[in-house]
Amino acid sequence: MTAYRLHNEPGTVEVLERIRSGEIGDPRIFAAVFSFVASSDNHRLKAAYWGGPLQDIGVYCLNAARHIFATEPIEAVAVRSFGSASVGEVEESIAVTLRFPEGRLAQFIASFGADNSDFYHVAGTKGSVTADPGFRFETAVQMKLRHGDIRTEKAFPQTDHFAGQTAYFSDCILNAQPPEADGGEGFADVRALLAIERAASTGQPQKIDTPARQVHPTADMIRILPTTDQRLLL
């Protein structure tokens, strides 16, 4: 299994379920920002480790867009920005535009040089939904949904994302069921990440050719476990 902790988190899954049920109509636009200020000694700034904001936190935005639209991107455009956080090895920020089938668009910025932000917004033909916070494991997801004149706000419980994904994977083993986030799920993101890198390096749009996946996070995958302050750090 590829370790996508948000696939087992209640707020993330409910946002997807509400979009699938048609509460905002046809989702057309995805926009996200995920950023924090990285210290100069952070391993995420090491080019030899395939470091950079795209690979470390941009992948969360990419993965969210893929499942919100329930299809795969077909083209990528990207721009890099270098600054004090780059330390000469990786970019400080990257801005990405992805084209999806049927004219859908996704845009996101991932940065190691801006204050903490982690949210995404989806605009559909009949409403919109925002998750803010939406990506980090230290804060619980909060959702704002608008359907016409009806507005809904919901704060989800704080759960241990890592315990949740481990519990889900354990259940897959015990029940001999393949996990939703299998190797193919990770490969789909890697294909897009590499195309985004090429787009940023060349300044030219890059095609992406990934078959549509038939499985996406669902409510039966949610695992809610209490958080812990004890971590093993190596």
Contacts in CASP RR format, 6 or more apart in sequence:
PFRMAT RR
TARGET T0000
AUTHOR 0000-0000-0000
METHOD contacts of the structure
MODEL  1
MTAYRLHNEPGTVEVLERIRSGEIGDPRIFAAVFSFVASSDNHRLKAAYW
GGPLQDIGVYCLNAARHIFATEPIEAVAVRSFGSASVGEVEESIAVTLRF
PEGRLAQFIASFGADNSDFYHVAGTKGSVTADPGFRFETAVQMKLRHGDI
RTEKAFPQTDHFAGQTAYFSDCILNAQPPEADGGEGFADVRALLAIERAA
STGQPQKIDTPARQVHPTADMIRILPTTDQRLLL
1 165 0 8 1.000
1 169 0 8 1.000
1 172 0 8 1.000
1 179 0 8 1.000
1 181 0 8 1.000
1 182 0 8 1.000
1 183 0 8 1.000
2 181 0 8 1.000
2 182 0 8 1.000
2 183 0 8 1.000
2 184 0 8 1.000
2 185 0 8 1.000
2 186 0 8 1.000
3 165 0 8 1.000
3 181 0 8 1.000
4 63 0 8 1.000
4 165 0 8 1.000
4 181 0 8 1.000
4 185 0 8 1.000
4 186 0 8 1.000
5 137 0 8 1.000
5 161 0 8 1.000
5 162 0 8 1.000
5 164 0 8 1.000
5 165 0 8 1.000
6 12 0 8 1.000
6 60 0 8 1.000
6 63 0 8 1.000
6 64 0 8 1.000
6 135 0 8 1.000
6 161 0 8 1.000
6 217 0 8 1.000
7 13 0 8 1.000
7 165 0 8 1.000
7 168 0 8 1.000
7 180 0 8 1.000
7 181 0 8 1.000
7 217 0 8 1.000
7 221 0 8 1.000
8 161 0 8 1.000
8 164 0 8 1.000
8 165 0 8 1.000
8 167 0 8 1.000
8 168 0 8 1.000
8 217 0 8 1.000
8 221 0 8 1.000
8 222 0 8 1.000
8 223 0 8 1.000
9 141 0 8 1.000
9 156 0 8 1.000
9 159 0 8 1.000
9 161 0 8 1.000
9 164 0 8 1.000
9 222 0 8 1.000
10 141 0 8 1.000
10 156 0 8 1.000
10 157 0 8 1.000
10 159 0 8 1.000
10 222 0 8 1.000
10 224 0 8 1.000
11 131 0 8 1.000
11 141 0 8 1.000
11 143 0 8 1.000
11 154 0 8 1.000
11 156 0 8 1.000
12 64 0 8 1.000
12 131 0 8 1.000
12 134 0 8 1.000
12 141 0 8 1.000
12 217 0 8 1.000
13 217 0 8 1.000
13 218 0 8 1.000
13 219 0 8 1.000
13 221 0 8 1.000
13 222 0 8 1.000
14 143 0 8 1.000
14 154 0 8 1.000
14 156 0 8 1.000
14 219 0 8 1.000
15 68 0 8 1.000
15 122 0 8 1.000
15 129 0 8 1.000
15 131 0 8 1.000
15 141 0 8 1.000
15 143 0 8 1.000
16 67 0 8 1.000
16 68 0 8 1.000
16 216 0 8 1.000
16 217 0 8 1.000
17 218 0 8 1.000
17 219 0 8 1.000
18 24 0 8 1.000
18 129 0 8 1.000
18 145 0 8 1.000
19 27 0 8 1.000
19 68 0 8 1.000
19 122 0 8 1.000
19 129 0 8 1.000
20 70 0 8 1.000
22 126 0 8 1.000
23 126 0 8 1.000
23 127 0 8 1.000
23 129 0 8 1.000
23 145 0 8 1.000
23 147 0 8 1.000
24 122 0 8 1.000
24 123 0 8 1.000
24 124 0 8 1.000
24 125 0 8 1.000
24 126 0 8 1.000
24 127 0 8 1.000
24 128 0 8 1.000
24 129 0 8 1.000
24 145 0 8 1.000
24 146 0 8 1.000
24 147 0 8 1.000
25 124 0 8 1.000
25 125 0 8 1.000
25 126 0 8 1.000
25 127 0 8 1.000
26 124 0 8 1.000
26 125 0 8 1.000
26 126 0 8 1.000
27 68 0 8 1.000
27 69 0 8 1.000
27 104 0 8 1.000
27 122 0 8 1.000
27 123 0 8 1.000
27 124 0 8 1.000
28 103 0 8 1.000
28 104 0 8 1.000
28 105 0 8 1.000
28 123 0 8 1.000
28 124 0 8 1.000
28 125 0 8 1.000
29 104 0 8 1.000
29 105 0 8 1.000
29 106 0 8 1.000
29 122 0 8 1.000
29 123 0 8 1.000
29 124 0 8 1.000
30 64 0 8 1.000
30 65 0 8 1.000
30 68 0 8 1.000
30 69 0 8 1.000
30 104 0 8 1.000
30 105 0 8 1.000
30 106 0 8 1.000
30 107 0 8 1.000
30 108 0 8 1.000
30 120 0 8 1.000
30 121 0 8 1.000
30 122 0 8 1.000
31 106 0 8 1.000
31 107 0 8 1.000
31 108 0 8 1.000
31 120 0 8 1.000
31 121 0 8 1.000
31 123 0 8 1.000
32 61 0 8 1.000
32 64 0 8 1.000
32 65 0 8 1.000
32 106 0 8 1.000
32 107 0 8 1.000
32 108 0 8 1.000
32 109 0 8 1.000
32 119 0 8 1.000
32 120 0 8 1.000
32 121 0 8 1.000
33 108 0 8 1.000
33 109 0 8 1.000
33 110 0 8 1.000
33 111 0 8 1.000
33 117 0 8 1.000
33 118 0 8 1.000
33 119 0 8 1.000
34 53 0 8 1.000
34 57 0 8 1.000
34 58 0 8 1.000
34 60 0 8 1.000
34 61 0 8 1.000
34 108 0 8 1.000
34 109 0 8 1.000
34 110 0 8 1.000
34 111 0 8 1.000
34 117 0 8 1.000
34 118 0 8 1.000
34 135 0 8 1.000
35 53 0 8 1.000
35 57 0 8 1.000
35 93 0 8 1.000
35 109 0 8 1.000
35 110 0 8 1.000
35 111 0 8 1.000
35 112 0 8 1.000
35 113 0 8 1.000
35 114 0 8 1.000
35 115 0 8 1.000
35 116 0 8 1.000
35 117 0 8 1.000
35 118 0 8 1.000
36 57 0 8 1.000
36 111 0 8 1.000
36 112 0 8 1.000
36 113 0 8 1.000
36 114 0 8 1.000
36 115 0 8 1.000
36 116 0 8 1.000
36 117 0 8 1.000
37 85 0 8 1.000
37 112 0 8 1.000
37 113 0 8 1.000
37 114 0 8 1.000
37 115 0 8 1.000
37 116 0 8 1.000
38 44 0 8 1.000
38 45 0 8 1.000
38 85 0 8 1.000
38 112 0 8 1.000
38 113 0 8 1.000
40 85 0 8 1.000
40 87 0 8 1.000
42 112 0 8 1.000
43 49 0 8 1.000
43 51 0 8 1.000
44 51 0 8 1.000
44 52 0 8 1.000
44 53 0 8 1.000
44 56 0 8 1.000
44 90 0 8 1.000
44 112 0 8 1.000
45 51 0 8 1.000
45 52 0 8 1.000
45 85 0 8 1.000
45 86 0 8 1.000
45 87 0 8 1.000
45 89 0 8 1.000
45 90 0 8 1.000
45 112 0 8 1.000
46 89 0 8 1.000
46 90 0 8 1.000
47 89 0 8 1.000
47 90 0 8 1.000
51 89 0 8 1.000
51 90 0 8 1.000
52 90 0 8 1.000
52 91 0 8 1.000
52 112 0 8 1.000
53 90 0 8 1.000
53 91 0 8 1.000
53 92 0 8 1.000
53 93 0 8 1.000
53 94 0 8 1.000
53 110 0 8 1.000
53 111 0 8 1.000
53 112 0 8 1.000
54 78 0 8 1.000
54 91 0 8 1.000
54 94 0 8 1.000
54 96 0 8 1.000
54 110 0 8 1.000
54 193 0 8 1.000
54 196 0 8 1.000
54 197 0 8 1.000
54 200 0 8 1.000
55 193 0 8 1.000
56 110 0 8 1.000
56 112 0 8 1.000
57 110 0 8 1.000
57 135 0 8 1.000
58 94 0 8 1.000
58 96 0 8 1.000
58 108 0 8 1.000
58 110 0 8 1.000
59 189 0 8 1.000
59 193 0 8 1.000
60 118 0 8 1.000
60 135 0 8 1.000
61 96 0 8 1.000
61 106 0 8 1.000
61 108 0 8 1.000
61 110 0 8 1.000
61 120 0 8 1.000
61 135 0 8 1.000
62 73 0 8 1.000
62 96 0 8 1.000
62 98 0 8 1.000
62 106 0 8 1.000
62 108 0 8 1.000
62 189 0 8 1.000
62 192 0 8 1.000
62 193 0 8 1.000
62 196 0 8 1.000
63 189 0 8 1.000
64 120 0 8 1.000
64 135 0 8 1.000
65 73 0 8 1.000
65 98 0 8 1.000
65 100 0 8 1.000
65 106 0 8 1.000
65 108 0 8 1.000
65 120 0 8 1.000
66 72 0 8 1.000
66 73 0 8 1.000
66 188 0 8 1.000
66 189 0 8 1.000
66 192 0 8 1.000
67 216 0 8 1.000
67 217 0 8 1.000
68 122 0 8 1.000
69 100 0 8 1.000
69 104 0 8 1.000
69 106 0 8 1.000
70 212 0 8 1.000
70 216 0 8 1.000
71 100 0 8 1.000
71 101 0 8 1.000
71 104 0 8 1.000
71 212 0 8 1.000
72 100 0 8 1.000
72 188 0 8 1.000
72 192 0 8 1.000
72 208 0 8 1.000
72 210 0 8 1.000
72 211 0 8 1.000
72 212 0 8 1.000
72 213 0 8 1.000
73 98 0 8 1.000
73 99 0 8 1.000
73 100 0 8 1.000
73 106 0 8 1.000
73 192 0 8 1.000
73 195 0 8 1.000
73 208 0 8 1.000
73 210 0 8 1.000
74 99 0 8 1.000
74 100 0 8 1.000
74 101 0 8 1.000
74 207 0 8 1.000
74 208 0 8 1.000
74 209 0 8 1.000
75 98 0 8 1.000
75 99 0 8 1.000
75 205 0 8 1.000
75 206 0 8 1.000
75 207 0 8 1.000
75 208 0 8 1.000
76 96 0 8 1.000
76 97 0 8 1.000
76 98 0 8 1.000
76 99 0 8 1.000
76 192 0 8 1.000
76 195 0 8 1.000
76 196 0 8 1.000
76 198 0 8 1.000
76 199 0 8 1.000
76 205 0 8 1.000
76 206 0 8 1.000
76 208 0 8 1.000
77 96 0 8 1.000
77 97 0 8 1.000
77 98 0 8 1.000
77 99 0 8 1.000
77 199 0 8 1.000
77 203 0 8 1.000
77 205 0 8 1.000
77 206 0 8 1.000
78 94 0 8 1.000
78 95 0 8 1.000
78 96 0 8 1.000
78 97 0 8 1.000
78 196 0 8 1.000
78 197 0 8 1.000
78 199 0 8 1.000
78 200 0 8 1.000
78 203 0 8 1.000
79 94 0 8 1.000
79 95 0 8 1.000
79 200 0 8 1.000
79 203 0 8 1.000
80 91 0 8 1.000
80 93 0 8 1.000
80 94 0 8 1.000
80 200 0 8 1.000
81 91 0 8 1.000
81 92 0 8 1.000
81 93 0 8 1.000
81 94 0 8 1.000
81 95 0 8 1.000
81 111 0 8 1.000
82 88 0 8 1.000
82 91 0 8 1.000
82 92 0 8 1.000
83 91 0 8 1.000
83 92 0 8 1.000
83 113 0 8 1.000
84 92 0 8 1.000
84 113 0 8 1.000
85 92 0 8 1.000
85 111 0 8 1.000
85 112 0 8 1.000
85 113 0 8 1.000
86 92 0 8 1.000
86 112 0 8 1.000
90 112 0 8 1.000
91 200 0 8 1.000
92 111 0 8 1.000
92 112 0 8 1.000
92 113 0 8 1.000
93 109 0 8 1.000
93 110 0 8 1.000
93 111 0 8 1.000
93 112 0 8 1.000
93 113 0 8 1.000
93 114 0 8 1.000
94 109 0 8 1.000
94 110 0 8 1.000
94 111 0 8 1.000
94 196 0 8 1.000
94 200 0 8 1.000
95 107 0 8 1.000
95 108 0 8 1.000
95 109 0 8 1.000
96 106 0 8 1.000
96 107 0 8 1.000
96 108 0 8 1.000
96 109 0 8 1.000
96 110 0 8 1.000
96 196 0 8 1.000
96 199 0 8 1.000
97 105 0 8 1.000
97 106 0 8 1.000
97 107 0 8 1.000
98 105 0 8 1.000
98 106 0 8 1.000
98 107 0 8 1.000
98 192 0 8 1.000
98 196 0 8 1.000
99 105 0 8 1.000
100 106 0 8 1.000
108 120 0 8 1.000
118 132 0 8 1.000
118 133 0 8 1.000
118 134 0 8 1.000
118 135 0 8 1.000
118 136 0 8 1.000
118 139 0 8 1.000
119 130 0 8 1.000
119 131 0 8 1.000
119 132 0 8 1.000
119 133 0 8 1.000
119 134 0 8 1.000
119 135 0 8 1.000
120 130 0 8 1.000
120 131 0 8 1.000
120 132 0 8 1.000
120 134 0 8 1.000
120 135 0 8 1.000
121 128 0 8 1.000
121 129 0 8 1.000
121 130 0 8 1.000
122 128 0 8 1.000
122 129 0 8 1.000
122 130 0 8 1.000
126 147 0 8 1.000
126 148 0 8 1.000
127 145 0 8 1.000
127 146 0 8 1.000
127 147 0 8 1.000
127 148 0 8 1.000
128 145 0 8 1.000
128 146 0 8 1.000
129 143 0 8 1.000
129 144 0 8 1.000
129 145 0 8 1.000
129 146 0 8 1.000
130 143 0 8 1.000
130 144 0 8 1.000
130 145 0 8 1.000
131 141 0 8 1.000
131 142 0 8 1.000
131 143 0 8 1.000
132 142 0 8 1.000
132 144 0 8 1.000
133 139 0 8 1.000
133 140 0 8 1.000
133 141 0 8 1.000
133 142 0 8 1.000
134 141 0 8 1.000
134 142 0 8 1.000
137 160 0 8 1.000
137 161 0 8 1.000
137 162 0 8 1.000
139 158 0 8 1.000
140 155 0 8 1.000
140 156 0 8 1.000
140 157 0 8 1.000
140 158 0 8 1.000
140 159 0 8 1.000
141 156 0 8 1.000
142 153 0 8 1.000
142 154 0 8 1.000
142 155 0 8 1.000
142 156 0 8 1.000
143 152 0 8 1.000
143 153 0 8 1.000
143 154 0 8 1.000
143 155 0 8 1.000
143 156 0 8 1.000
144 151 0 8 1.000
144 152 0 8 1.000
144 153 0 8 1.000
145 151 0 8 1.000
145 152 0 8 1.000
145 153 0 8 1.000
145 154 0 8 1.000
146 152 0 8 1.000
157 224 0 8 1.000
158 227 0 8 1.000
159 223 0 8 1.000
159 224 0 8 1.000
159 225 0 8 1.000
159 226 0 8 1.000
159 227 0 8 1.000
160 225 0 8 1.000
160 226 0 8 1.000
160 227 0 8 1.000
160 228 0 8 1.000
163 223 0 8 1.000
163 225 0 8 1.000
163 228 0 8 1.000
164 223 0 8 1.000
164 224 0 8 1.000
164 225 0 8 1.000
165 223 0 8 1.000
167 223 0 8 1.000
167 225 0 8 1.000
168 179 0 8 1.000
168 221 0 8 1.000
168 223 0 8 1.000
169 179 0 8 1.000
171 177 0 8 1.000
172 178 0 8 1.000
172 179 0 8 1.000
180 215 0 8 1.000
180 216 0 8 1.000
180 217 0 8 1.000
180 218 0 8 1.000
180 221 0 8 1.000
184 213 0 8 1.000
185 213 0 8 1.000
188 210 0 8 1.000
188 213 0 8 1.000
191 208 0 8 1.000
191 209 0 8 1.000
191 210 0 8 1.000
192 208 0 8 1.000
192 210 0 8 1.000
195 206 0 8 1.000
195 207 0 8 1.000
195 208 0 8 1.000
196 206 0 8 1.000
198 204 0 8 1.000
198 206 0 8 1.000
199 205 0 8 1.000
199 206 0 8 1.000
END
